[in-house]
Protein backbone atom coordinates (compact mmCIF):
# COMPACT_ATOMS: atom_id res chain seq x y z
CA UNK A 1 0.00 0.00 0.00
CA UNK A 2 1.25 3.53 -0.75
CA UNK A 3 3.47 4.84 2.02
CA UNK A 4 1.71 7.93 3.32
CA UNK A 5 4.17 10.82 3.53
CA UNK A 6 4.71 12.66 6.77
CA UNK A 7 2.38 15.67 7.19
CA UNK A 8 3.27 18.72 9.33
CA UNK A 9 1.90 22.07 10.48
CA UNK A 10 3.03 25.23 8.72
CA UNK A 11 2.55 28.95 9.38
CA UNK A 12 1.85 29.78 5.74
CA UNK A 13 1.51 27.85 2.50
CA UNK A 14 3.98 29.91 0.44
CA UNK A 15 7.06 27.89 1.33
CA UNK A 16 5.28 24.53 0.95
CA UNK A 17 6.01 22.78 -2.37
CA UNK A 18 4.99 19.26 -1.28
CA UNK A 19 1.30 19.02 -0.47
CA UNK A 20 -1.78 16.81 -0.89
CA UNK A 21 -5.27 18.12 -1.60
CA UNK A 22 -8.71 16.49 -1.44
CA UNK A 23 -11.66 18.47 -2.71
CA UNK A 24 -14.43 19.04 -5.20
CA UNK A 25 -13.89 20.31 -8.71
CA UNK A 26 -16.46 21.74 -11.11
CA UNK A 27 -15.78 22.58 -14.74
CA UNK A 28 -18.21 24.67 -16.79
CA UNK A 29 -17.75 25.36 -20.49
CA UNK A 30 -20.33 26.55 -23.04
CA UNK A 31 -20.78 22.93 -24.16
CA UNK A 32 -20.82 21.03 -20.88
CA UNK A 33 -20.84 21.10 -17.11
CA UNK A 34 -19.02 18.53 -15.02
CA UNK A 35 -18.29 18.05 -11.32
CA UNK A 36 -16.40 15.41 -9.41
CA UNK A 37 -14.06 14.87 -6.52
CA UNK A 38 -10.38 15.70 -6.91
CA UNK A 39 -7.25 14.25 -5.27
CA UNK A 40 -3.98 16.06 -6.01
CA UNK A 41 -0.59 14.88 -4.71
CA UNK A 42 1.95 17.59 -5.52
CA UNK A 43 5.60 16.56 -4.78
CA UNK A 44 7.73 18.32 -7.44
CA UNK A 45 8.97 17.18 -9.86
CA UNK A 46 6.24 14.54 -9.47
CA UNK A 47 2.52 15.03 -9.24
CA UNK A 48 -0.57 12.86 -9.35
CA UNK A 49 -4.05 14.24 -10.03
CA UNK A 50 -7.19 12.12 -10.05
CA UNK A 51 -10.80 13.11 -10.65
CA UNK A 52 -13.61 10.70 -9.69
CA UNK A 53 -17.37 10.76 -9.78
CA UNK A 54 -19.01 11.23 -6.40
CA UNK A 55 -19.48 7.46 -6.28
CA UNK A 56 -15.71 7.03 -6.68
CA UNK A 57 -15.67 5.80 -10.27
CA UNK A 58 -12.46 7.08 -11.88
CA UNK A 59 -12.93 9.83 -14.48
CA UNK A 60 -9.27 10.70 -15.11
CA UNK A 61 -5.88 9.92 -13.60
CA UNK A 62 -2.83 12.02 -14.40
CA UNK A 63 0.68 11.28 -13.22
CA UNK A 64 3.65 13.43 -14.20
CA UNK A 65 7.36 13.60 -13.48
CA UNK A 66 10.56 14.97 -15.07
CA UNK A 67 10.25 12.61 -18.06
CA UNK A 68 6.66 13.54 -18.94
CA UNK A 69 3.00 12.92 -18.18
CA UNK A 70 0.68 9.94 -18.44
CA UNK A 71 -3.09 10.33 -18.55
CA UNK A 72 -5.66 7.55 -18.07
CA UNK A 73 -9.15 8.44 -19.36
CA UNK A 74 -12.03 6.13 -20.45
CA UNK A 75 -9.72 3.15 -20.06
CA UNK A 76 -7.17 4.56 -22.51
CA UNK A 77 -3.65 5.69 -21.66
CA UNK A 78 -2.07 8.77 -23.29
CA UNK A 79 1.39 10.28 -22.88
CA UNK A 80 3.03 13.60 -23.59
CA UNK A 81 5.96 15.60 -22.37
CA UNK A 82 3.66 18.31 -20.98
CA UNK A 83 0.79 17.50 -18.58
CA UNK A 84 -1.34 20.53 -19.43
CA UNK A 85 -1.11 19.96 -23.18
CA UNK A 86 -1.92 16.28 -22.62
CA UNK A 87 -5.13 17.02 -20.68
CA UNK A 88 -6.19 19.73 -23.10
CA UNK A 89 -5.61 17.58 -26.20
CA UNK A 90 -7.30 14.45 -24.76
CA UNK A 91 -10.23 15.96 -22.85
CA UNK A 92 -10.60 19.28 -24.64
CA UNK A 93 -10.36 21.04 -21.24
CA UNK A 94 -7.58 23.63 -20.85
CA UNK A 95 -6.79 22.98 -17.15
CA UNK A 96 -4.03 25.44 -16.10
CA UNK A 97 -2.44 23.05 -13.56
CA UNK A 98 0.70 25.14 -13.05
CA UNK A 99 -1.26 28.31 -12.29
CA UNK A 100 -3.89 26.41 -10.28
CA UNK A 101 -1.23 24.87 -8.03
CA UNK A 102 -0.15 28.40 -7.17
CA UNK A 103 -3.63 29.98 -6.96
CA UNK A 104 -4.86 27.35 -4.52
CA UNK A 105 -2.38 28.66 -1.94
CA UNK A 106 -4.04 32.07 -2.11
CA UNK A 107 -0.73 33.97 -2.14
CA UNK A 108 0.02 36.29 -5.11
CA UNK A 109 3.18 35.55 -7.09
CA UNK A 110 5.02 37.91 -9.48
CA UNK A 111 2.93 36.32 -12.27
CA UNK A 112 -0.30 37.49 -10.60
CA UNK A 113 -1.86 40.97 -10.68
CA UNK A 114 -4.00 41.54 -7.58
CA UNK A 115 -7.13 43.37 -8.71
CA UNK A 116 -8.66 43.70 -5.22
CA UNK A 117 -8.09 42.35 -1.71
CA UNK A 118 -10.27 41.81 1.34
CA UNK A 119 -10.12 43.62 4.67
CA UNK A 120 -7.42 41.20 5.88
CA UNK A 121 -5.19 41.88 2.87
CA UNK A 122 -5.92 38.55 1.23
CA UNK A 123 -6.55 38.58 -2.53
CA UNK A 124 -10.20 38.66 -3.62
CA UNK A 125 -9.49 38.77 -7.36
CA UNK A 126 -6.22 38.16 -9.23
CA UNK A 127 -5.46 37.95 -12.94
CA UNK A 128 -2.70 36.14 -14.76
CA UNK A 129 -1.69 35.58 -18.37
CA UNK A 130 -1.15 31.86 -19.11
CA UNK A 131 0.23 31.47 -22.66
CA UNK A 132 -2.31 33.48 -24.70
CA UNK A 133 -5.12 33.12 -22.15
CA UNK A 134 -6.12 35.73 -19.59
CA UNK A 135 -7.25 34.00 -16.37
CA UNK A 136 -9.07 35.55 -13.42
CA UNK A 137 -9.01 33.85 -10.01
CA UNK A 138 -11.85 34.77 -7.60
CA UNK A 139 -11.39 33.86 -3.94
CA UNK A 140 -14.85 33.14 -2.45
CA UNK A 141 -13.96 31.83 1.02
CA UNK A 142 -10.99 30.98 3.23
CA UNK A 143 -10.12 28.38 5.87
CA UNK A 144 -7.28 27.12 8.02
CA UNK A 145 -5.63 23.84 6.93
CA UNK A 146 -2.39 22.34 8.29
CA UNK A 147 -1.92 25.59 10.25
CA UNK A 148 -1.98 27.82 7.18
CA UNK A 149 -4.73 30.14 5.95
CA UNK A 150 -5.66 28.91 2.47
CA UNK A 151 -8.69 29.35 0.25
CA UNK A 152 -11.70 27.07 0.67
CA UNK A 153 -13.52 28.00 -2.57
CA UNK A 154 -11.87 29.42 -5.67
CA UNK A 155 -13.42 30.17 -9.04
CA UNK A 156 -11.00 30.51 -11.92
CA UNK A 157 -12.26 31.87 -15.23
CA UNK A 158 -10.94 32.37 -18.72
CA UNK A 159 -13.18 33.43 -21.60
CA UNK A 160 -14.21 29.84 -22.42
CA UNK A 161 -14.10 27.94 -19.13
CA UNK A 162 -14.89 28.29 -15.44
CA UNK A 163 -13.17 25.98 -12.95
CA UNK A 164 -14.57 25.82 -9.44
CA UNK A 165 -12.32 24.27 -6.81
CA UNK A 166 -13.40 23.59 -3.23
CA UNK A 167 -10.57 22.45 -0.97
CA UNK A 168 -11.88 20.01 1.64
CA UNK A 169 -8.45 19.02 2.93
CA UNK A 170 -4.95 20.40 2.28
CA UNK A 171 -1.96 18.65 3.88
CA UNK A 172 1.57 20.06 3.91
CA UNK A 173 3.93 17.13 3.29
CA UNK A 174 7.52 16.73 4.44
CA UNK A 175 9.61 16.67 1.23
CA UNK A 176 10.77 13.11 0.46
CA UNK A 177 14.01 14.22 -1.17
CA UNK B 1 -15.30 -21.61 0.63
CA UNK B 2 -18.61 -22.98 -0.58
CA UNK B 3 -18.74 -23.97 -4.20
CA UNK B 4 -19.98 -21.03 -6.27
CA UNK B 5 -23.69 -21.56 -7.02
CA UNK B 6 -25.02 -21.64 -10.59
CA UNK B 7 -25.68 -18.06 -11.72
CA UNK B 8 -29.48 -18.07 -11.79
CA UNK B 9 -29.53 -19.56 -8.26
CA UNK B 10 -27.13 -16.84 -7.16
CA UNK B 11 -29.31 -14.07 -8.65
CA UNK B 12 -32.46 -15.51 -7.09
CA UNK B 13 -30.71 -15.97 -3.74
CA UNK B 14 -29.52 -12.37 -3.91
CA UNK B 15 -32.97 -11.10 -4.76
CA UNK B 16 -34.59 -13.23 -2.05
CA UNK B 17 -32.16 -11.83 0.51
CA UNK B 18 -32.79 -8.27 -0.70
CA UNK B 19 -36.56 -8.93 -0.46
CA UNK B 20 -36.28 -9.65 3.28
CA UNK B 21 -35.70 -5.93 3.80
CA UNK B 22 -37.04 -4.50 0.56
CA UNK B 23 -37.30 -0.99 2.01
CA UNK B 24 -34.73 0.42 4.38
CA UNK B 25 -32.55 3.42 5.23
CA UNK B 26 -28.93 3.09 6.33
CA UNK B 27 -25.97 5.30 7.14
CA UNK B 28 -22.94 4.85 4.88
CA UNK B 29 -19.25 5.55 5.17
CA UNK B 30 -17.50 5.68 1.78
CA UNK B 31 -13.78 5.19 1.10
CA UNK B 32 -12.25 5.37 -2.38
CA UNK B 33 -8.75 4.00 -2.97
CA UNK B 34 -6.65 3.87 -6.13
CA UNK B 35 -4.75 0.94 -7.53
CA UNK B 36 -1.88 1.63 -5.08
CA UNK B 37 -4.17 1.75 -2.06
CA UNK B 38 -3.88 5.53 -1.83
CA UNK B 39 -7.08 6.97 -0.28
CA UNK B 40 -8.50 9.40 -2.87
CA UNK B 41 -11.81 10.28 -1.25
CA UNK B 42 -13.77 9.69 1.93
CA UNK B 43 -17.37 10.56 2.68
CA UNK B 44 -20.49 9.89 4.71
CA UNK B 45 -24.19 9.93 4.00
CA UNK B 46 -27.40 7.97 3.86
CA UNK B 47 -28.47 5.22 1.47
CA UNK B 48 -32.13 4.18 1.25
CA UNK B 49 -33.43 1.42 -1.01
CA UNK B 50 -37.01 0.55 -1.94
CA UNK B 51 -37.45 -2.42 -4.24
CA UNK B 52 -38.38 -2.29 -7.00
CA UNK B 53 -36.63 0.55 -8.86
CA UNK B 54 -36.29 3.15 -6.07
CA UNK B 55 -33.30 4.34 -4.06
CA UNK B 56 -31.93 7.51 -2.50
CA UNK B 57 -28.17 8.02 -2.16
CA UNK B 58 -27.47 11.20 -0.21
CA UNK B 59 -23.83 12.10 0.48
CA UNK B 60 -23.54 14.83 3.14
CA UNK B 61 -19.81 14.84 3.96
CA UNK B 62 -17.47 16.36 2.86
CA UNK B 63 -20.11 17.92 0.64
CA UNK B 64 -23.55 17.21 -0.68
CA UNK B 65 -24.54 15.06 -3.63
CA UNK B 66 -27.86 13.33 -4.17
CA UNK B 67 -29.01 10.53 -6.46
CA UNK B 68 -32.73 9.62 -6.42
CA UNK B 69 -34.35 6.77 -8.36
CA UNK B 70 -38.08 7.42 -8.29
CA UNK B 71 -39.21 4.19 -9.94
CA UNK B 72 -38.94 5.47 -13.48
CA UNK B 73 -35.95 7.78 -13.76
CA UNK B 74 -32.82 8.67 -11.89
CA UNK B 75 -32.07 12.23 -10.80
CA UNK B 76 -28.41 13.01 -10.12
CA UNK B 77 -28.37 16.33 -8.23
CA UNK B 78 -25.06 18.11 -8.05
CA UNK B 79 -25.38 21.28 -5.91
CA UNK B 80 -21.73 22.22 -6.55
CA UNK B 81 -22.52 23.16 -10.14
CA UNK B 82 -26.29 23.65 -9.63
CA UNK B 83 -27.16 20.92 -12.06
CA UNK B 84 -29.47 17.90 -12.16
CA UNK B 85 -28.75 15.09 -14.60
CA UNK B 86 -31.78 13.01 -15.54
CA UNK B 87 -31.31 9.44 -16.80
CA UNK B 88 -33.49 6.38 -17.28
CA UNK B 89 -33.07 3.56 -14.79
CA UNK B 90 -31.35 1.41 -17.47
CA UNK B 91 -28.87 4.13 -18.37
CA UNK B 92 -28.08 4.71 -14.75
CA UNK B 93 -26.82 1.23 -13.91
CA UNK B 94 -23.44 2.23 -15.35
CA UNK B 95 -23.26 5.39 -13.29
CA UNK B 96 -24.76 3.99 -10.09
CA UNK B 97 -24.78 0.19 -9.64
CA UNK B 98 -27.37 0.63 -6.84
CA UNK B 99 -29.78 0.97 -9.78
CA UNK B 100 -29.16 -2.71 -10.56
CA UNK B 101 -29.69 -3.90 -6.98
CA UNK B 102 -33.21 -2.48 -6.83
CA UNK B 103 -34.29 -3.99 -10.14
CA UNK B 104 -36.27 -7.22 -10.17
CA UNK B 105 -36.53 -7.63 -13.94
CA UNK B 106 -34.24 -10.37 -15.23
CA UNK B 107 -33.23 -8.51 -18.41
CA UNK B 108 -31.17 -6.06 -16.32
CA UNK B 109 -29.51 -8.94 -14.45
CA UNK B 110 -28.88 -10.97 -17.62
CA UNK B 111 -26.00 -8.61 -18.44
CA UNK B 112 -24.12 -9.70 -15.31
CA UNK B 113 -22.46 -12.85 -13.99
CA UNK B 114 -23.36 -13.31 -10.34
CA UNK B 115 -21.47 -15.59 -8.01
CA UNK B 116 -22.47 -16.23 -4.41
CA UNK B 117 -19.75 -16.72 -1.80
CA UNK B 118 -21.57 -17.28 1.52
CA UNK B 119 -23.19 -13.98 2.52
CA UNK B 120 -21.56 -12.03 -0.35
CA UNK B 121 -22.32 -11.81 -4.04
CA UNK B 122 -19.87 -10.83 -6.78
CA UNK B 123 -21.53 -9.09 -9.72
CA UNK B 124 -19.43 -8.91 -12.87
CA UNK B 125 -20.56 -7.24 -16.10
CA UNK B 126 -20.60 -9.65 -19.04
CA UNK B 127 -18.34 -9.19 -22.07
CA UNK B 128 -21.10 -7.34 -24.00
CA UNK B 129 -21.07 -4.51 -21.42
CA UNK B 130 -17.28 -4.29 -21.37
CA UNK B 131 -16.92 -3.58 -25.08
CA UNK B 132 -18.82 -1.44 -27.56
CA UNK B 133 -19.18 2.35 -27.85
CA UNK B 134 -19.28 3.18 -24.13
CA UNK B 135 -17.99 0.20 -22.20
CA UNK B 136 -18.96 -0.15 -18.57
CA UNK B 137 -16.46 1.58 -16.31
CA UNK B 138 -17.63 -0.79 -13.59
CA UNK B 139 -15.48 -3.95 -13.55
CA UNK B 140 -17.04 -5.62 -10.55
CA UNK B 141 -19.48 -4.95 -7.75
CA UNK B 142 -19.73 -7.06 -4.64
CA UNK B 143 -22.43 -6.85 -2.02
CA UNK B 144 -22.46 -8.50 1.41
CA UNK B 145 -25.22 -9.00 3.92
CA UNK B 146 -25.28 -9.14 7.72
CA UNK B 147 -28.48 -10.26 9.51
CA UNK B 148 -30.10 -10.09 6.06
CA UNK B 149 -29.32 -6.37 5.72
CA UNK B 150 -27.08 -5.05 2.95
CA UNK B 151 -23.91 -4.31 4.94
CA UNK B 152 -21.35 -3.44 2.28
CA UNK B 153 -21.13 -2.50 -1.37
CA UNK B 154 -17.74 -2.55 -3.10
CA UNK B 155 -17.25 -1.19 -6.62
CA UNK B 156 -14.10 -1.80 -8.67
CA UNK B 157 -13.72 0.23 -11.85
CA UNK B 158 -11.68 -0.21 -15.02
CA UNK B 159 -9.05 2.33 -13.95
CA UNK B 160 -8.09 0.68 -10.69
CA UNK B 161 -10.31 2.55 -8.23
CA UNK B 162 -12.10 0.67 -5.49
CA UNK B 163 -15.03 2.28 -3.69
CA UNK B 164 -16.22 0.70 -0.47
CA UNK B 165 -19.55 1.65 1.14
CA UNK B 166 -20.06 0.29 4.66
CA UNK B 167 -23.72 0.42 5.67
CA UNK B 168 -24.93 0.55 9.29
CA UNK B 169 -27.93 1.68 11.41
CA UNK B 170 -30.48 0.02 9.13
CA UNK B 171 -34.10 1.08 9.66
CA UNK B 172 -37.08 -0.38 7.78
CA UNK B 173 -39.96 1.60 6.19
CA UNK B 174 -38.16 4.73 4.97
CA UNK B 175 -40.30 7.80 4.24
CA UNK B 176 -41.87 7.70 0.76
CA UNK B 177 -40.66 11.19 -0.20
CA UNK B 178 -37.08 9.92 -0.05
CA UNK B 179 -37.88 8.33 -3.41
CA UNK B 180 -39.29 11.43 -5.04
CA UNK B 181 -37.27 14.35 -6.38
CA UNK B 182 -38.26 17.90 -7.34
CA UNK B 183 -35.47 19.95 -8.90
CA UNK B 184 -34.68 23.05 -6.79
CA UNK B 185 -35.43 26.48 -8.26
CA UNK B 186 -32.95 27.73 -10.84
CA UNK B 187 -31.11 24.44 -11.22
CA UNK B 188 -30.35 23.38 -14.78
CA UNK B 189 -31.75 20.01 -15.91
CA UNK B 190 -29.43 17.97 -18.14
CA UNK B 191 -31.90 15.42 -19.57
CA UNK B 192 -29.85 12.51 -20.93
CA UNK B 193 -32.75 10.11 -21.40
CA UNK B 194 -32.92 8.47 -24.83
HADDOCK unambig.tbl for C-alpha pairs under 7 A between the chains (distance, minus, plus):
assign (segid A and resid 1 and name CA) (segid B and resid 36 and name CA) 5.66 0.50 0.50
assign (segid A and resid 1 and name CA) (segid B and resid 37 and name CA) 4.97 0.50 0.50
assign (segid A and resid 2 and name CA) (segid B and resid 36 and name CA) 5.66 0.50 0.50
assign (segid A and resid 2 and name CA) (segid B and resid 37 and name CA) 5.85 0.50 0.50
assign (segid A and resid 2 and name CA) (segid B and resid 38 and name CA) 5.61 0.50 0.50
assign (segid A and resid 22 and name CA) (segid B and resid 41 and name CA) 6.95 0.50 0.50
assign (segid A and resid 26 and name CA) (segid B and resid 80 and name CA) 6.99 0.50 0.50
assign (segid A and resid 26 and name CA) (segid B and resid 81 and name CA) 6.30 0.50 0.50
assign (segid A and resid 35 and name CA) (segid B and resid 81 and name CA) 6.73 0.50 0.50
assign (segid A and resid 39 and name CA) (segid B and resid 40 and name CA) 5.56 0.50 0.50
assign (segid A and resid 56 and name CA) (segid B and resid 32 and name CA) 5.76 0.50 0.50
assign (segid A and resid 56 and name CA) (segid B and resid 163 and name CA) 5.65 0.50 0.50
assign (segid A and resid 57 and name CA) (segid B and resid 157 and name CA) 6.11 0.50 0.50
assign (segid A and resid 57 and name CA) (segid B and resid 161 and name CA) 6.59 0.50 0.50
assign (segid A and resid 58 and name CA) (segid B and resid 157 and name CA) 6.97 0.50 0.50
assign (segid A and resid 58 and name CA) (segid B and resid 159 and name CA) 6.21 0.50 0.50
assign (segid A and resid 58 and name CA) (segid B and resid 161 and name CA) 6.20 0.50 0.50
assign (segid A and resid 75 and name CA) (segid B and resid 158 and name CA) 6.36 0.50 0.50
assign (segid A and resid 75 and name CA) (segid B and resid 159 and name CA) 6.19 0.50 0.50
assign (segid A and resid 168 and name CA) (segid B and resid 62 and name CA) 6.79 0.50 0.50
